[in-house]
Amino acid sequence: MSYTNTELAQAAQARINALGMPKRNNELWSFFPVYKIPNILNTQEGSASIFENETDIAALLPIAKAAPAMKKDFAEGETEMGLIKSRDDFGHSIFTIGKNAKISLEILDNKVQHEIAAERFDITVEEGAELEIFFANPANELPLQFRHFVIRQAANSIVHFSNILQDAGIGRISIDVDLNGEGANFDYRSLSILKGSASKHQRLTIRHNAPNTVSSQFARNLLDESSYVSYDGSVIVGDHCSQVNSSQLVNTILLGDESSVSVKPVLKIYHDDVECTHGNTCGELDNDQMFYLTSRGIPTATAQKMLMKSFAKELFLPLNDGPAKKRLMQVLAGL
């Protein structure tokens, strides 16, 4: 059944009204400063049945604001590099990556000042297709930004999702991944370079719905002054899904006395023939490495920058040579 934009907007708003404003005791928003979210409820009446299974308002908000959906189907075997930029505060993009296609998509910021911005991306990756999706936008002053991704992967598909976060406001990335076919692989790499009172929040839910699937989550943070990062990553392995391999690792370097990080790994495993790991490290720049560099005449500030760049670049070195790696390394070279 198809619906008009108006019907979808009414249903999404009705579902938001039913859910209510996020609260800290909602596990989707555990670490987020929910008091910063402006009131998005209204008295509009309508049926929420279309979105009755949706529990995240960040997924609903672009639709509730009647953002016109931008749809693009990539043909079987197609190779393409594309840029995505929302035309206003709210955006909704729908992509189908055809069988054996190889697609790169870079997301650009809409830098118009606003109280809140929200984007939603619905992405279907068909059998054998490979997608890299990435963003590394310059630092900006946008106060509140949500990006929600729904990714569905078929057999032997690969998704590389990479980003560098360095803007000054409050942001939340939420990603909902279903690995629905054998051989599907989802790889997530995120680097936060923050200072001031900036805060960035990432929430991932990865469902292994087929055997022989792989997921990896790798995040690194360089936090100065009173900046803050939270990482909430959930992995769910179905009871019929053997030979699943999943890993999650978060590494943080605290550069400021008031900077902080919160990490919450969640594993729900319903099969015993799997390999699932998670880890978290937090500390300062290595004193031995600093001594080694400074003892050879390198100024302290230069030595610190060298170690920070090395820490950051290592995250993206395993990526295949292509638009994403080139762009991410270009940004890091300019820091």
C-alpha positions as CSV (number, residue, x, y, z in Angstrom):
1,M,0.0,0.0,0.0
2,S,1.3,3.5,-0.9
3,Y,0.8,6.6,1.1
4,T,1.0,10.3,0.3
5,N,3.5,12.6,2.0
6,T,0.7,14.1,4.0
7,E,-0.5,10.7,5.3
8,L,3.0,9.7,6.2
9,A,3.7,13.0,8.0
10,Q,0.4,12.7,10.0
11,A,1.2,9.1,10.9
12,A,4.8,9.9,11.9
13,Q,3.7,12.8,14.0
14,A,1.0,10.7,15.7
15,R,3.6,8.1,16.6
16,I,5.9,10.8,18.0
17,N,3.0,12.1,20.1
18,A,2.3,8.6,21.3
19,L,6.0,8.0,22.3
20,G,6.3,11.4,24.0
21,M,9.5,13.4,24.4
22,P,12.6,11.2,25.1
23,K,13.5,10.6,28.7
24,R,16.9,9.6,30.2
25,N,15.4,6.3,31.4
26,N,14.7,5.4,27.7
27,E,17.5,3.1,26.7
28,L,17.6,4.7,23.2
29,W,18.6,8.0,24.9
30,S,20.6,6.8,27.9
31,F,23.5,9.3,27.5
32,F,21.9,12.0,25.4
33,P,21.0,15.4,27.0
34,V,17.3,15.1,26.2
35,Y,16.5,18.4,27.8
36,K,18.2,20.1,24.8
37,I,15.6,18.7,22.4
38,P,12.9,21.3,21.6
39,N,9.3,20.3,22.0
40,I,8.3,18.3,18.9
41,L,4.8,17.2,20.1
42,N,1.6,18.7,18.9
43,T,-2.1,18.2,19.1
44,Q,-2.5,16.8,15.6
45,E,-4.7,13.7,15.4
46,G,-4.0,10.8,13.2
47,S,-3.3,7.0,13.1
48,A,0.1,5.9,14.0
49,S,-0.4,2.4,12.7
50,I,2.1,2.8,9.8
51,F,4.9,3.4,12.2
52,E,3.7,1.3,15.2
53,N,7.0,-0.6,15.4
54,E,9.2,2.5,15.4
55,T,10.4,3.6,18.8
56,D,13.0,6.2,17.9
57,I,11.8,9.8,17.3
58,A,14.9,10.6,15.3
59,A,13.7,8.1,12.7
60,L,10.2,9.7,12.6
61,L,11.0,13.4,12.8
62,P,12.1,13.9,9.1
63,I,8.9,12.2,7.9
64,A,6.7,14.1,10.4
65,K,8.1,17.3,9.0
66,A,7.0,16.2,5.5
67,A,10.5,16.1,4.1
68,P,10.1,15.1,0.5
69,A,11.8,11.7,0.0
70,M,14.7,11.7,-2.4
71,K,14.8,8.2,-4.1
72,K,17.6,6.7,-6.1
73,D,17.9,3.2,-7.4
74,F,21.4,2.1,-8.5
75,A,21.3,-0.5,-11.3
76,E,22.8,-4.0,-11.1
77,G,26.6,-3.8,-11.5
78,E,26.6,0.0,-11.5
79,T,29.7,1.9,-10.2
80,E,29.1,5.5,-9.0
81,M,30.2,8.2,-6.6
82,G,27.5,10.6,-5.3
83,L,27.0,13.5,-2.9
84,I,24.0,13.9,-0.7
85,K,22.9,17.2,0.9
86,S,19.6,17.9,2.5
87,R,17.9,21.0,1.0
88,D,16.6,22.2,4.4
89,D,16.5,21.2,8.1
90,F,14.8,17.9,7.4
91,G,15.7,15.3,4.8
92,H,14.7,11.8,3.8
93,S,16.7,9.7,1.4
94,I,15.8,6.3,0.0
95,F,18.5,4.2,-1.8
96,T,18.5,0.8,-3.4
97,I,21.9,-0.5,-4.3
98,G,21.5,-3.1,-7.0
99,K,23.1,-6.5,-7.2
100,N,26.9,-6.4,-7.5
101,A,26.9,-2.6,-7.7
102,K,29.7,-0.6,-6.2
103,I,28.6,2.7,-4.8
104,S,30.2,5.5,-2.8
105,L,28.0,8.2,-1.1
106,E,29.3,11.2,0.8
107,I,26.9,13.1,3.0
108,L,27.3,16.9,3.3
109,D,26.0,19.2,6.0
110,N,23.3,21.8,5.4
111,K,24.9,24.7,7.2
112,V,21.8,26.9,7.6
113,Q,21.4,27.8,11.2
114,H,18.4,26.1,12.8
115,E,17.1,24.9,16.1
116,I,17.1,21.3,15.1
117,A,18.0,19.3,12.0
118,A,17.1,15.7,11.3
119,E,17.8,13.4,8.4
120,R,16.8,9.8,7.7
121,F,18.4,7.4,5.2
122,D,16.7,4.1,4.2
123,I,19.2,1.9,2.3
124,T,18.7,-1.5,0.8
125,V,21.9,-3.3,-0.3
126,E,21.2,-6.2,-2.6
127,E,23.2,-9.4,-3.1
128,G,26.9,-8.9,-3.8
129,A,26.7,-5.1,-3.7
130,E,29.3,-2.9,-2.0
131,L,28.5,0.5,-0.5
132,E,30.7,3.0,1.2
133,I,28.9,5.8,3.0
134,F,30.8,8.5,4.7
135,F,31.0,12.1,6.0
136,A,33.7,14.3,7.3
137,N,32.3,17.8,7.3
138,P,34.2,20.8,8.5
139,A,33.6,22.0,12.1
140,N,30.4,24.1,12.3
141,E,28.1,25.6,15.0
142,L,24.9,23.7,14.2
143,P,23.3,23.3,17.6
144,L,21.4,20.0,17.3
145,Q,21.6,17.4,14.6
146,F,20.1,13.9,14.2
147,R,21.0,11.4,11.5
148,H,19.2,8.1,11.4
149,F,20.1,5.2,9.1
150,V,18.1,2.1,8.3
151,I,20.3,-0.4,6.4
152,R,19.1,-3.8,5.1
153,Q,21.8,-6.1,3.6
154,A,21.3,-9.2,1.4
155,A,23.8,-12.1,1.0
156,N,27.4,-11.3,0.3
157,S,26.8,-7.5,0.5
158,I,29.4,-5.2,2.1
159,V,28.8,-1.8,3.7
160,H,31.6,0.4,4.9
161,F,30.3,3.3,7.1
162,S,32.9,5.9,8.1
163,N,32.8,9.3,9.6
164,I,34.8,12.1,11.3
165,L,32.9,14.2,13.8
166,Q,34.3,17.6,14.8
167,D,31.6,20.2,14.9
168,A,30.8,22.2,18.0
169,G,27.1,21.3,18.8
170,I,25.1,18.3,19.9
171,G,24.7,15.4,17.5
172,R,23.3,11.9,17.4
173,I,23.9,9.2,14.9
174,S,21.5,6.2,15.1
175,I,22.0,3.2,12.9
176,D,19.7,0.2,12.5
177,V,21.3,-2.7,10.5
178,D,19.8,-6.0,9.4
179,L,22.2,-8.6,8.0
180,N,19.7,-10.7,6.2
181,G,21.8,-13.0,4.0
182,E,24.9,-15.2,4.4
183,G,28.1,-13.4,3.8
184,A,26.7,-10.0,4.6
185,N,29.4,-7.7,6.2
186,F,28.9,-4.3,8.0
187,D,31.9,-2.3,9.0
188,Y,31.6,1.0,11.1
189,R,34.4,3.4,11.8
190,S,34.0,6.7,13.6
191,L,36.4,9.3,14.8
192,S,35.3,12.2,17.1
193,I,37.7,15.2,17.4
194,L,35.9,17.5,19.9
195,K,36.5,20.5,22.1
196,G,34.5,23.1,24.0
197,S,31.2,21.7,25.1
198,A,30.5,19.7,22.0
199,S,28.8,16.3,22.5
200,K,28.4,13.5,20.1
201,H,26.3,10.4,20.6
202,Q,26.2,7.2,18.6
203,R,23.7,4.4,18.9
204,L,24.0,1.3,16.8
205,T,21.7,-1.8,16.6
206,I,23.1,-4.6,14.4
207,R,21.0,-7.7,13.9
208,H,22.6,-10.8,12.5
209,N,19.6,-12.5,10.9
210,A,21.6,-15.1,8.9
211,P,24.6,-17.4,9.5
212,N,28.1,-16.5,8.4
213,T,27.7,-12.8,8.8
214,V,30.2,-10.2,10.0
215,S,29.9,-6.9,11.8
216,S,32.6,-4.6,13.2
217,Q,32.3,-1.4,15.2
218,F,35.5,0.7,15.7
219,A,35.3,4.1,17.3
220,R,38.1,6.5,18.4
221,N,37.8,9.7,20.3
222,L,40.1,12.7,20.9
223,L,38.3,14.8,23.5
224,D,39.5,18.2,24.7
225,E,38.1,20.8,27.2
226,S,34.7,19.7,28.4
227,S,33.6,17.7,25.3
228,Y,31.7,14.5,25.6
229,V,31.1,11.3,23.6
230,S,28.8,8.4,24.2
231,Y,28.8,5.1,22.3
232,D,25.9,2.6,22.7
233,G,26.3,-0.4,20.5
234,S,24.0,-3.4,20.4
235,V,24.6,-6.7,18.6
236,I,21.8,-9.3,18.3
237,V,22.5,-12.8,16.9
238,G,19.6,-15.0,16.0
239,D,19.2,-18.6,17.3
240,H,19.8,-20.1,13.8
241,C,22.8,-17.9,13.1
242,S,26.0,-19.9,13.4
243,Q,29.5,-18.7,12.4
244,V,28.7,-15.1,13.2
245,N,31.7,-12.8,13.8
246,S,31.1,-9.5,15.6
247,S,33.5,-7.1,17.2
248,Q,33.3,-3.7,18.9
249,L,36.2,-1.5,20.2
250,V,36.1,2.0,21.5
251,N,39.4,3.9,22.1
252,T,39.4,7.3,23.8
253,I,42.2,9.8,24.5
254,L,41.2,12.5,27.0
255,L,43.0,15.7,26.4
256,G,41.0,17.9,28.7
257,D,40.5,17.7,32.5
258,E,36.7,17.9,32.0
259,S,36.3,15.8,28.9
260,S,34.5,12.4,29.3
261,V,33.2,9.4,27.5
262,S,30.4,6.8,28.1
263,V,30.4,3.4,26.4
264,K,27.7,0.7,26.6
265,P,28.2,-2.5,24.7
266,V,25.2,-4.8,24.5
267,L,25.4,-8.4,23.2
268,K,22.3,-10.6,22.8
269,I,23.4,-13.9,21.5
270,Y,21.1,-16.9,20.9
271,H,23.6,-19.3,19.3
272,D,26.7,-20.8,20.8
273,D,28.7,-21.1,17.6
274,V,29.7,-17.4,17.3
275,E,32.6,-15.1,18.0
276,C,31.6,-11.8,19.5
277,T,33.9,-9.4,21.3
278,H,33.8,-5.9,22.7
279,G,36.4,-3.7,24.3
280,N,37.0,-0.2,25.6
281,T,40.1,1.8,26.5
282,C,40.4,5.3,27.9
283,G,43.5,7.3,28.8
284,E,45.8,10.1,27.9
285,L,48.6,10.5,25.3
286,D,51.3,7.9,25.9
287,N,54.0,9.4,28.2
288,D,56.7,7.1,26.8
289,Q,55.9,8.1,23.2
290,M,55.9,11.8,24.2
291,F,59.3,11.4,25.9
292,Y,60.7,9.7,22.9
293,L,59.6,12.5,20.5
294,T,60.5,15.4,22.8
295,S,63.9,14.0,23.7
296,R,64.8,14.2,20.0
297,G,64.1,17.9,19.9
298,I,60.5,17.9,18.8
299,P,58.4,20.6,20.5
300,T,55.8,19.3,22.9
301,A,52.9,20.7,20.9
302,T,54.2,19.2,17.7
303,A,54.7,15.8,19.4
304,Q,51.2,15.9,20.7
305,K,49.8,16.6,17.3
306,M,51.9,13.8,15.7
307,L,50.5,11.3,18.2
308,M,47.0,12.5,17.8
309,K,47.2,12.2,14.0
310,S,48.7,8.7,14.2
311,F,45.9,7.6,16.5
312,A,43.3,9.0,14.2
313,K,44.8,7.8,10.9
314,E,45.2,4.2,12.1
315,L,41.4,3.9,12.3
316,F,40.9,4.4,8.6
317,L,44.1,2.7,7.2
318,P,42.3,-0.7,6.7
319,L,39.7,0.9,4.3
320,N,40.1,0.1,0.6
321,D,41.6,2.8,-1.5
322,G,38.6,4.8,-2.8
323,P,36.6,8.0,-2.3
324,A,36.0,7.5,1.4
325,K,39.6,6.8,2.4
326,K,40.9,9.6,0.3
327,R,38.4,12.1,1.8
328,L,39.0,11.0,5.4
329,M,42.7,11.1,5.1
330,Q,42.5,14.5,3.4
331,V,40.6,15.9,6.4
332,L,43.0,14.4,8.9
333,A,46.0,15.8,7.0
334,G,44.6,19.3,7.4
335,L,44.1,19.1,11.2
